[in-house]
């Protein structure tokens, strides 16, 4: 019984390292999605690169696959603006008028949340 000729890329991928390469690609994809879902800003990008090297010599073809991923840093938070006021931090911009008594103390908000 002769083996069928492989003419489809996805069939070849499934055969590399007896299916282990395709499993690795699935793992990399899962990790990328989980990392993106966990981002604090709910926005980001991941990049997955699959490279297939094909070497030919005397009728033999060696296929060497690699998969790489570039994931965003999960704990990276954006900047929070504060202004200085009387030697401390304030969430009130100094050039904006507050009709209710001046700059707000940032520590009051933290206490209210607790």
GURODO-108073 format. One line per 5 residues: number of its first residue (from 1); for each residue x, y, z of N, C-alpha, C, CB. Coordinates in pm, whole numbers, plus 50000, padded with zeros to 5 digits. Glycine has a CB too. Example, Ala and Ser with C-alpha at 12.3 -4.5 7.8 and 13.67 -1.06 7.14 Angstrom:
<atoms>
1) 51319,49431,50780,51230,49550,50780,51320,49670,50780,51131,49553,50905 ~ 51285,49775,50708,51367,49894,50714,51290,50003,50787,51408,49940,50572;
</atoms>
This chain:
<atoms>
1) 50085,49882,50000,50000,50000,50000,50089,50123,50000,49904,50000,50122 ~ 50070,50210,49904,50154,50329,49894,50090,50444,49973,50175,50370,49746 ~ 50176,50530,50021,50132,50648,50096,50081,50752,49998,50247,50706,50183 ~ 49974,50824,50034,49926,50929,49945,50023,51047,49942,49786,50977,49989 ~ 50027,51113,49830,50113,51230,49816,50049,51347,49890,50135,51265,49666;
6) 50131,51416,49966,50082,51532,50043,50096,51655,49955,50162,51549,50178 ~ 49985,51722,49932,49984,51842,49850,49922,51961,49923,49910,51815,49721 ~ 49878,51940,50045,49813,52045,50124,49901,52084,50241,49674,51999,50174 ~ 49918,52215,50260,50003,52268,50366,49956,52223,50503,50007,52421,50360 ~ 49825,52232,50527,49773,52195,50659,49792,52046,50689,49626,52231,50668;
11) 49792,51962,50586,49821,51820,50607,49966,51800,50650,49792,51739,50478 ~ 50057,51873,50586,50198,51862,50621,50222,51908,50764,50284,51945,50524 ~ 50159,52021,50803,50175,52074,50939,50132,51969,51041,50093,52204,50958 ~ 50022,51903,51014,49972,51801,51107,50063,51682,51122,49838,51755,51062 ~ 50151,51658,51026,50242,51543,51032,50378,51575,51095,50264,51489,50894;
16) 50411,51704,51106,50544,51742,51158,50560,51696,51302,50565,51894,51148 ~ 50668,51626,51326,50699,51571,51458,50581,51494,51516,50739,51684,51554 ~ 50516,51418,51428,50403,51332,51465,50291,51408,51534,50450,51220,51555 ~ 50264,51529,51486,50155,51610,51538,50193,51701,51653,50046,51522,51581 ~ 50313,51684,51706,50354,51764,51821,50373,51912,51784,50484,51708,51879;
21) 50416,51940,51660,50433,52080,51620,50297,52151,51615,50502,52088,51482 ~ 50195,52086,51561,50061,52145,51557,50010,52168,51699,49963,52055,51478 ~ 50037,52076,51791,49998,52092,51931,50068,52213,51993,50029,51965,52011 ~ 50196,52231,51960,50272,52345,52010,50211,52476,51957,50421,52334,51969 ~ 50173,52479,51831,50109,52598,51772,49977,52627,51843,50085,52578,51621;
26) 49901,52523,51875,49776,52541,51950,49804,52601,52087,49702,52408,51964 ~ 49909,52553,52154,49946,52605,52286,49986,52752,52279,50061,52522,52346 ~ 50063,52787,52176,50107,52926,52159,49986,53017,52134,50209,52937,52041 ~ 49892,52971,52054,49771,53048,52028,49689,53067,52155,49686,52979,51919 ~ 49672,52961,52233,49597,52968,52358,49662,53067,52455,49589,52830,52423;
31) 49795,53061,52466,49868,53152,52554,49851,53298,52509,50018,53114,52556 ~ 49853,53320,52379,49836,53457,52327,49698,53511,52361,49858,53460,52174 ~ 49596,53430,52342,49459,53474,52371,49442,53500,52520,49357,53370,52322 ~ 49494,53411,52605,49483,53429,52749,49555,53555,52796,49538,53306,52822 ~ 49673,53580,52739,49749,53700,52775,49675,53826,52734,49888,53697,52709;
36) 49617,53826,52615,49542,53943,52568,49417,53967,52653,49502,53926,52421 ~ 49349,53861,52691,49229,53876,52773,49262,53931,52912,49157,53742,52786 ~ 49383,53905,52962,49422,53946,53097,49482,54087,53102,49520,53848,53153 ~ 49496,54154,52988,49555,54287,52988,49468,54385,53066,49574,54338,52843 ~ 49529,54468,53149,49451,54561,53230,49374,54665,53148,49541,54632,53327;
41) 49426,54706,53035,49359,54806,52952,49263,54746,52851,49461,54889,52880 ~ 49247,54614,52852,49160,54542,52760,49189,54573,52613,49016,54573,52790 ~ 49317,54596,52584,49358,54624,52447,49504,54583,52433,49338,54775,52410 ~ 49540,54521,52321,49677,54482,52299,49691,54401,52172,49730,54404,52418 ~ 49813,54363,52143,49843,54283,52024,49942,54174,52061,49900,54372,51911;
46) 49927,54061,51995,50022,53952,52005,50061,53913,51862,49962,53829,52085 ~ 50178,53855,51849,50224,53815,51717,50275,53672,51725,50335,53911,51662 ~ 50223,53586,51637,50268,53447,51628,50331,53428,51491,50149,53345,51652 ~ 50454,53379,51491,50525,53358,51366,50556,53209,51351,50656,53442,51361 ~ 50511,53151,51241,50541,53012,51208,50635,53014,51089,50411,52928,51177;
51) 50747,52950,51105,50847,52945,50996,50869,52799,50959,50982,53014,51038 ~ 50867,52773,50830,50891,52639,50778,51013,52644,50689,50766,52585,50700 ~ 51117,52573,50729,51239,52565,50647,51235,52433,50572,51370,52577,50734 ~ 51255,52440,50441,51252,52320,50358,51388,52304,50291,51137,52327,50252 ~ 51452,52191,50320,51584,52162,50260,51568,52040,50168,51692,52135,50372;
56) 51629,52048,50052,51620,51940,49953,51759,51891,49919,51546,51988,49826 ~ 51773,51758,49914,51899,51699,49869,51872,51560,49815,52003,51695,49984 ~ 51900,51541,49688,51891,51411,49624,51758,51340,49641,51997,51324,49677 ~ 51648,51411,49628,51516,51351,49637,51457,51350,49777,51523,51212,49588 ~ 51537,51383,49876,51487,51389,50015,51458,51534,50053,51592,51326,50114;
61) 51345,51554,50119,51306,51686,50165,51297,51682,50317,51170,51730,50101 ~ 51375,51769,50382,51369,51784,50527,51293,51912,50558,51512,51785,50591 ~ 51188,51900,50640,51106,52013,50678,51131,52041,50826,50954,51986,50649 ~ 51179,52163,50856,51208,52203,50994,51117,52320,51031,51360,52242,51011 ~ 51024,52298,51126,50933,52404,51165,50980,52476,51291,50794,52349,51186;
66) 50943,52604,51303,50962,52679,51427,50839,52767,51447,51093,52765,51424 ~ 50806,52788,51573,50697,52879,51608,50747,52972,51717,50570,52801,51654 ~ 50720,53100,51700,50762,53201,51796,50642,53290,51824,50884,53285,51743 ~ 50640,53344,51945,50533,53439,51976,50591,53560,52047,50424,53373,52062 ~ 50530,53672,52021,50565,53797,52089,50437,53843,52157,50623,53908,51989;
71) 50438,53837,52290,50318,53870,52367,50337,54002,52439,50287,53758,52468 ~ 50229,54075,52459,50240,54199,52536,50267,54168,52682,50112,54284,52522 ~ 50329,54261,52750,50353,54244,52893,50220,54255,52964,50455,54348,52947 ~ 50188,54156,53043,50058,54149,53108,50038,54248,53220,50037,54014,53161 ~ 50144,54292,53287,50128,54380,53402,50154,54526,53369,50220,54336,53512;
76) 50158,54560,53244,50188,54697,53206,50061,54782,53215,50248,54703,53064 ~ 50065,54881,53301,49952,54970,53318,49985,55104,53255,49917,54988,53468 ~ 49883,55171,53207,49902,55304,53151,49924,55407,53261,49781,55344,53065 ~ 49964,55524,53222,49993,55632,53317,49864,55691,53373,50077,55743,53250 ~ 49868,55730,53498,49759,55801,53564,49808,55942,53594,49712,55727,53694;
81) 49740,56045,53544,49789,56182,53565,49755,56234,53705,49730,56276,53459 ~ 49853,56296,53766,49837,56367,53892,49905,56503,53878,49896,56286,54013 ~ 49871,56596,53964,49938,56724,53970,49985,56744,54114,49845,56840,53923 ~ 50088,56823,54128,50138,56849,54263,50055,56958,54328,50287,56889,54259 ~ 50037,56943,54460,49962,57042,54536,50008,57035,54681,49808,57017,54525;
86) 50066,57144,54727,50110,57155,54866,50198,57037,54909,49990,57167,54957 ~ 50291,57001,54824,50386,56894,54856,50330,56753,54841,50433,56911,54995 ~ 50212,56738,54784,50151,56606,54765,50096,56592,54624,50040,56582,54868 ~ 50013,56492,54603,49952,56468,54473,49805,56507,54477,49967,56320,54432 ~ 49757,56553,54364,49617,56590,54351,49565,56542,54216,49597,56743,54366;
91) 49438,56508,54211,49376,56472,54084,49313,56593,54016,49271,56364,54105 ~ 49319,56708,54081,49262,56832,54027,49369,56909,53951,49204,56919,54141 ~ 49342,56939,53826,49434,57019,53745,49436,57160,53803,49392,57020,53594 ~ 49554,57217,53823,49563,57348,53889,49496,57462,53813,49706,57382,53910 ~ 49480,57452,53682,49418,57562,53608,49267,57545,53593,49482,57574,53471;
96) 49212,57438,53646,49067,57417,53640,49005,57458,53773,49033,57270,53606 ~ 48895,57525,53765,48828,57574,53885,48735,57465,53938,48747,57704,53855 ~ 48745,57440,54069,48655,57346,54134,48554,57428,54214,48734,57245,54226 ~ 48428,57419,54180,48328,57500,54248,48302,57452,54391,48200,57499,54170 ~ 48358,57340,54430,48329,57285,54562,48447,57288,54655,48279,57146,54549;
101) 48539,57379,54640,48638,57398,54744,48782,57361,54714,48598,57324,54855 ~ 48827,57361,54591,48969,57344,54564,49006,57203,54523,49047,57382,54683 ~ 49137,57177,54519,49187,57048,54473,49137,56933,54560,49339,57049,54470 ~ 49113,56820,54494,49069,56701,54565,49190,56623,54611,48978,56613,54476 ~ 49181,56564,54726,49287,56482,54783,49270,56340,54729,49283,56483,54941;
106) 49372,56287,54662,49364,56154,54602,49347,56045,54707,49488,56127,54520 ~ 49395,56066,54828,49383,55963,54931,49239,55945,54976,49471,55997,55052 ~ 49153,56048,54964,49013,56034,55000,48944,55932,54910,48942,56169,54991 ~ 48976,55934,54782,48917,55837,54689,48959,55695,54724,48958,55869,54545 ~ 49084,55679,54760,49132,55545,54796,49061,55495,54921,49285,55546,54818;
111) 49041,55582,55017,48969,55542,55139,48824,55507,55109,48975,55653,55245 ~ 48762,55580,55016,48622,55554,54981,48606,55417,54914,48569,55664,54889 ~ 48705,55377,54840,48700,55247,54770,48717,55130,54865,48807,55241,54663 ~ 48791,55152,54975,48821,55043,55066,48703,55000,55149,48932,55082,55157;
</atoms>
